[in-house]
Amino acid sequence: MNKNPLISIIIPCYNVERYVEKCIRSIMRQSYNNIEIIAVDDGSPDNSPQILDKLANEDCRIKVVHKQNTGVSAARNSGLDVATGEYVVFVDGDDYLASDYVDYMLQLAYRNDSDFVMSENCYTKDNEPQTSEDKIQIMSPSEATALLISPKVIVGCWNKMFKREFIHKFALSFSTTLFYGEGLTFITKASQLAESVTVGKRKVYYYRRNNEASATSKFNIQKYYNGEKALDNIHKGLVVKDVNVELMMALHKSMFCLGALSQAYAHNLQKEYQSDCKHWRAIIKQNLRTLCISNQVSLYRKVLLIVGYLFPGLISKMDMWRRTKIASKSVN
């Protein structure tokens, strides 16, 4: 194996002027130096484009792609089009990396010459300690897919690394028809197509969650139906057939519907979207027995789904408290 491969790090940037310099400087300071940083300005109306150009003048490893706004999926695809590295990493513009991120991901890749590697954990809270033990596993496609769909891993294409040759071989790209669930669609396709997936536990990615408390943001019914469409497409397109994958699909969709139900109540729109709320409750009810008798589902989530189905207004209030608490403790 090439022990000094070029790593392409792709950052889609839209309205991230408050965060993007910290993000890119964390990448510039990686302990592993053979990298190219591809910052894709997705027609951002704030000062993000100027910040990207300034940083590119400081470091020749930075490439800036300026394009019209077409969404995060198209931005990531544009990054893939110009990437030349042996491996590809995706980073969100409002997050940042530990200095050993690339080094650690490469160590995982070298374990089994894996096409796809990831860590289960990331930093989400301020002053959060490192994982006490780094248990590294080589997972089958079905095991990795079940893990990615499960609540154990925060959904996203970040905190992972892919062989670019693998992406090209299977023509993997981000769906531009989805604006919610596009990351999960990409990574579950990759996990099913990879011969194996190497999974570690060390925290090397800082995931910002300040926006979790956005209680005043407008309720967007299309976002929830887009997300549901993404989950249905993933389910229909499953290549691996496994009871754990099916179980995690049922859990993920039920938790997603509970979130939609909670947000409708949080915005006092349960009457306006009465049929939609009925639809989401029906999905939860459909999966409830299977999830409640499974030892793969935590007691916490079983209780959450039961109470959420019976008393969505109560769960909505608890959810808003949870979001505020998460935001107050988020990494900065």
Buried (B, 14 or more C-beta within 10 A) or exposed (E): EEEEBBBBBBBBBBBBBBBBBBBBBBBBEBEBEBBBBBBBBBBBEBBBBEBBBEBBEEEEBBBBBBEEEEBBBBBBBBBBEEBEBBBBBBBBBBBBBBBBBBEBBBBBBEBBEBBBBBBBBBBBEEEBEEBEEBEBBBBBBBBBBBBBBBBEBBBBBBBBBBBBEBBEEEEBBBBBEBBBBBBBBBBBBBBBBBEBBBBBBBBBBBBBBBEBBEEEEEBEBEBBBBBBBBBEBBBEEBEBEBEBBBBBBBBBBBBBBBBBBBBBBBBEBBEEBEEBBEBBBEBBEEBBEBBBEBEEBEEEBBEBBBBBBEEBBEBBEBBBEBBEEBBEBBBE
